[in-house]
Amino acid sequence: MAVTKMLKFTDRPQAYPPKRASDERRDDFLEIARPYIVAKAEEQAARCSQCGVPFCQVHCPLHNNIPDWLKLTAEGRLEEAYELSAATSTMPEICGRICPQDRLCEGNCVIEKDFGSVTIGAVEKFITDTAWENGWVKPVRIIADRSAQSVGIIGAGPAGLTTAELLRTKGYTVHIYDRHDRAGGLLTYGIPGFKLEKPVVMRRVERLRDAGIVFHHDFEVGRDASLADLRARHDALLIATGVYAPRRVDVPGADADGVVEALDYLTASNRRGFGDDVEAIDAAGKHVVVIGGGDTAMDCVRTAVRQGAASVKCLYRRDRANMPGSIREVAHAEEEGVEFVWLAAPAAIGDGTVTATRMRLGQAGADGRRAPEMQPGGEFQAPADLVIKALGFDPEDLPAMFGAPDLGVTRWGTLRVDNNTMMTSLPGVFAAGDIVRGASLVVWAVRDGRDVAAQMHQYLRANAGAEKARAA
């Protein structure tokens, strides 16, 4: 086979998969980009400079072998490229879709400044989707029989699913307990289909189910069993619940009718996409105001557009350069008709309007970000039949919810873990993902799931001979 030379960035321009026209994609919840064809994926992968220090790999939380699988893709060796990609990630096609590559791998590509980065995320998505289509994604391979020991995982999001797969590979019996009726956590109910179509998530879940992992849906720890009950059932536990407590908007009218939490809004929309009979929180024909500037806010404004809102505004208290959400997502939203009102914060909500105040950026704080300050005389009003609060999420009070007062937490409410073992204050109980690090990226949850699986395996091996009482 002829080997395609790399380093083609000087004569091959950067080309992301073509996006569907904004008028077309406003009418559905399908992903907005068309897939690469094989030739285009090979062409774009060949732009990689194969640099001696791959900063793309360094800045990927999973340290994916990006230059290597780009080279294999450029050479047409797609199955090998997939296998290399899957060696470090349990869900590469999901990360390829929803990772903020502009802040991670692609944002640190050495050719980015002068030639435009390699389209790493799009190629990652392409090779794994191709693997699914061609049957290259194999069943979970169980390498030993350790089924006498069982693991309980609380939370079926990316951290929990990753840990479940890796521990099942080791041969352990694995049970996942989740409060929702479908696995996936925010992948299923928090992220809209136009960023991540749900069959992409469900096929990953089914692969784990086929491997013998037992899913307990509609299961709430503290209601259906205490944490102590689960500790008695299993040889080790993982808490990977994520963070779900919405941050408050402390202004008059913040809890009035017509004001909803972002996750309630997105969950209802995603459930409708599954065909569930749920009470709709619908933006059709309404003037919608979304408060916040992160990725959840972007999901909300773009969902409102697709529901047929009369207008959609996003209020954010800082400017475009200082917003936490993906710049690409902002661009997509603007293409679809969303109006961004920068340097604006709500002052009151009511009577079909949001009263907002103009802001300005003051001195930088300890985190290096300039703090927003109220600008005198800068009040204005925006029509608002539906207000969506999207200011992010904090941890729930798990010690109280789980009936486990000895479960240690930090001053932020996240679970306190040993930095080396990832174990909580309770022996044999581990924690990973957002419930430890705070609201973060899916790719970091996958990384944490991979790391905690290794720690739990060591713990289980050390306690393989110990007798453990089981619940009846």
N, C-alpha and C positions, 0 to 999 in steps of 0.2 A: 504494500500500500504506500502510495506517495505521501510523504509527510508535509503538511502545510506549514510553511514558515510562519513564525510569530512576528511580533514587532511591526504589525501593519498599521499602527495608529497614525503614521504620517500621511498615508494615502487612502485610508478608509475612515470616513467621518463616523462619529458616534451616531448610532441609530437605535433608539428604543423601539419596541413593538408599536405599531401604529395604534393610536387611540381612536375609538369610535367617535363620531361627531357628537358634540355636546348636546345637540337637540335630540339625537337618537338615544343617548344613554340617560337622559333625564327621565325617560319613560319606562325604565325597567331597573331591576336590581342585579343585572348581570355585570360581570367584571368589565371594566371600561377599555382594556387593551386587548387587541387581537393577538393570538399567539404568534411567535416567530415561526417561519418555515425553517426547515433544516438548514438550507443554504445560508439564510440570514443569521442563524445562531452561530454557525461555523465562522462566518465572516466576522461577526462582532467579537467572538471569543479570540480570534486571531489578532485582534488589536492589543492584546495583553503584552506588556513589555517584558514579562518574565524577569522582573527586577531582582537584584541580589537580596534585598531586604523587602519582602512583600508586605508593605504597610496595610494592604487590604486584609491580609490574614491576621496581622497583629491587632488590628482594630475590630475584628470580628469577635464577639464574645465567645463563640464556639471555636475560634481559631481554625475555621474551615480551610482545607487545602485548596484555596481558590486558584492560584496560578496553575496548579497541576491539573485540576479538572477543566479549566479553560483550555489548556493545551490539548487535552484529550478530545474536547468538543471540537476544537479547530481541526483536528485530524480525523473527525468523523467517528471517533471511538466512543459513541454515546453511552453504551452500556457500562463501559469502564469508568466513564466520567460520572455516571450516576452512582456507581458503587463507591467511588472515592468520596463523593459528596455525602452519601448516606453513612459513611464511616464515622463522621463526626457529628451528624445531626439526625435526630429522629423524625424530623418533619421539614426537610429542605424546601419542598414546594410551597409550604405555608410561610416559612421565613422569606422565601423569594418573593412572595406576594406582599407581605405586610411589614417587613423590616424597613426602617428608615435608612436605606442604603446611602442616601445623601449625607447622613451624619456618621455612618460607620464605614463599611468597606469602600464604597464608591467615593465617598467624600475624602478618603485618604489614598486614593489611587494616584500614583506618581505622575501620570500623564494628564490628570484632571485639569490642571490649570491652563495648559496650552492647547490640549487636543480634545478635552472632554473625556471623562472616565470611561473605563470599560463598563458595559452594561451588565454588571455581575448578577444583580437580582433577577433580571429577565432571563439570563442564561440558566441560572440555578432553577428557576421555575420550569423552563423549557425541558431541561434534561430529566427532571423528575416526573413531569407530566408524561413525557415520552416513555419513561420507564414503566409507569402504570399502564399506558396504552399497549405496551409490548410484553407485558407479563414479567418484567425484570424485577419488580418489587416482590420479593419472596416472602413466604410466611415467616413469622418470628421463629428463629432457630434456637431451640432449647438445648444447651450444651451439657447439662448435668441434671440429675434428679435430686433436688433438695426440697421436694414437695412436703416433707414432714414439717418444715418450717413455713410459717405463713406471714405475710406482710399485709397490713391494712394501710390504705392511702386515703386520706380525707381531702377530696377535691379532685375533679376530673379535668382540670385545665392543663395547659402545656407542661408545667412542672410535674404534676401528678402523672400524666400520661407517659412522659419521658421516663420517669422513675419506674413506673409499672412495666414498661417494655424491657428496660435493661435488667430489672430484677427477675422478670419472667424468663428472660434469656438465660439467667443463671440457674433457673430451675425451681425457684421458689413459687409457692402458691400465693397468688396476689388477688386481693379484694380491693375494689375502689368504691368509696362511699361519696355520693354527691347529692347536693340539695335539689338539683334540677332533674328534669325528666329525660334529658339527653346529656351525653358527655360532651366535653369540649370547653366548658367554662365560657370565658369571654370570646373564645374562637367561634363558639356556636351562637351565643346570644348577645354578645357585646359588639362584634364587628360586623358591619353590614355586608350583604352579598356582593355589592359592587367592588369591594376590596378582597373578599374571600368568599367564594361561592361555597355553600354548605356541603355539597357532596364531596368536596375536597377534604373537609374535616371528617365527615362520616366514614369515608373509606379508611382513614387511619384508625378510627375507633373500631370498625368492624375487624380490621386486621388484628387488633389486640384482643377482641372478643374471641376470634377464631383461635387465638393462641391459648385460650383457657383462662384468661383474666376475667374475674367475676365482677360485674358492675351492679351496684346497689343504687338505683335511682330514687329520687324523692326521699332521700335519707338525710335527716338533719341530726347531727351530733348535738346532744343536749335534749332532743325531743324523742328520737327513736332509740338512742343509746347514749350513755355518758361516755366521756373519754376513758374513764376507768373500765367500763364494759368492753370497749374495743381493745384496751391494753390486755385485758384478760383473754380475749379471743386470739390475739396475734402475738408473734414473737417480736415484732417491731412495728412501729407506726410512723407514718409520715403525715405531717400537716402541711397541706399545700392549697389552702383555701383561697389565696389571693386576697385582695382588699376590696371591700364592697360598700363601705360606709361613705355616702356622698358628703363632700365638703359643703358647708352651708353658705348661702348668700345672705349676709346679715343686713338686709334692708327691709323697710316696711313693705308688706305685701308679698314677701318671698314664699309664703305658704298658702297663698290664695288660690282659688279655682283658676284653672288655666295655666298654672305654673307647675311644671313636672320635673322630675329628676331625669338626667340623661340616660341612665341605665334602664329605667322603667320604659322610657320612650323607645330605646333601641331594642330592648327585649321584646316589647310588643310588636315592633315592626318585623323582627326576625321570626317570631312565632307565626305571624301571618304568612311569611314566606314559606314556612313549613306546612301551612294549611291548617294550623291550629285555630280553634274557635276561641278567640280571646277578645276581651274588650279593647277596642281600638283607641289608641292615642294618635289621632290622625291630624295632619297639618293641611289637609285639602282645603283650598280656598281661604286659608288663614294667613294673617301677617305674623310671621314667626321671628322671634328674637332668641338667639342662643348666646348665653353668657359663658365666656371661657375661650382659651386659645390653644388648647392641646389637641391631641389626636381625637379624643372623644368628642370634642366640640366640632371638629371637622366631619366626623361621622354623622353627627346630628344635623348639621346644616345641609349636607348632601342628601341625607334621608328625607328631610323636609321638602327639598326640591322635587324628589321623585314621587312624593305623596301629593304633589300638585299645590304647594303653598302659593298664596298670592304674592308674597315677598319673603325673603329670608335675609336677616341681618345677623352678623356676628359681632358682639361687643367684646373688645379685649383691652385691658387696661394698659398694656405696653404697646410698642410699635411692632411692625412686621419683623424687623431684624431681631427682636427679643422674644418672639413667641416660641413656646416649647414644641408646638406641633410641627409636622413635616412641611417643609416649604413646597414640596410637590403636591401635597394634599391641598394646600391653600390655592395653588395654581389650578388644580382640578376644580375646586369649588368655585373659583372666580369664573372659569370657563362655563360653568353650569348656571351662573346667574346669581351667586351669593354676593352680597355686599358686605365688606368688612369695614367696621368702624373702629379704627385704631385709636389708642389713647383715650378710651372711654370706659367708664365703670357705672353700673347701675346705682341709682340713689333711692328709687322707689318703684314699685310695681303696682298697677291698679287701674281700673276704669279703661281697660283696653289699650293701655300705653305703658311703656317703660320710660321713666324719667332718668336720664343719665347725666353724668358729669364728665366734662373734658378733663383729661389728665396730662401731666407732663412728667418726664423722667428726671429724677433727682440724682443724688449721689449714689455711687455703687455701694452695695451692702457687702457682708462677709462672703457671700457666694459669688461676688463679682458682677452681679446684675444690678443695674440702676433701678432704684425703687420708684414706683409711680407715686406722684403727688397730685392732689386735687388742684385744678386750675381755677382760680376765682372767676366767677361770672361765666362759667362754661357750661351751664345747664342746657339740655335740649331734650326733646321728647321723640320717641319712635313708636308708631302703632304696633300693638302686640296683642293678638288674640291668643297666642300660645307662646309661653316663655319656657325655655329649656335651660336648666341649670347644669352646666358642664364644667365645674371647677376642679374636677379630679376626685380621688377616692382616698380614704384613710382606712386603717384596720378596724374591724369590729372588735368588740370586747370578748375575745375568745375564752379567757378563763371563766367568765361568767356564763357565756353561752354553752360551753362544754362541761360545766360543773367541775372545773379543775382549777381551784384557786391557787394551786402550787405551780401552775404553768407560768413561767417568768416572761415578762414583757419589758420592752424598753420604754423610755419616756415618750416615745412617739406611738406606743401601742403595738408596734411590731413584735413578733416573738423573738426572745433573746436566745441565741444559740452559741455554742462553742465554735469559734472560728475554724478550728481544725477538724472537728468531728461532725459539725452541723447538728449536734444533738441539743435538744432543749434542756430545761432544768429537770425534766422528768426522764429517768433512765429508759432507754429504748424508744423514746419518742423524738423524732427528728422533724425538722421544718425546712422548707425551701420555697423559693419563688418570692412573689410580691409580699407575702405575709412576713417575710424576713427583711427584704430590702426596701419595702415600700413600693408604691405604684411604679412600674417599670415596663420594659419591653418584653415581648414574647420570647425573643431570642435569649434574653437573660434568664427567663424562666426555664427554657430548655437547658441552658448551661447549668443552672442550679439543680435541675432534675438529674442531669448526668453526674454532677459531682456528688449529690447526696446518695445516689444509687451505689456509688463506690464505697462510701462511708457505711451505709447500711449493710452492704455485703460483708465488709470487714467485721462489723458488730455481730452479724448473724453467724458467721463462721466461728467467732470466738465463743459464742453461746450455743453452738450447735448441740451440745450434750446436755444443756440445762433443762430440767423439768419445768414445765410452765402450766399453771392452772388454766383451764378453759371454761368459758361460760357454758352453761347448759344449753 
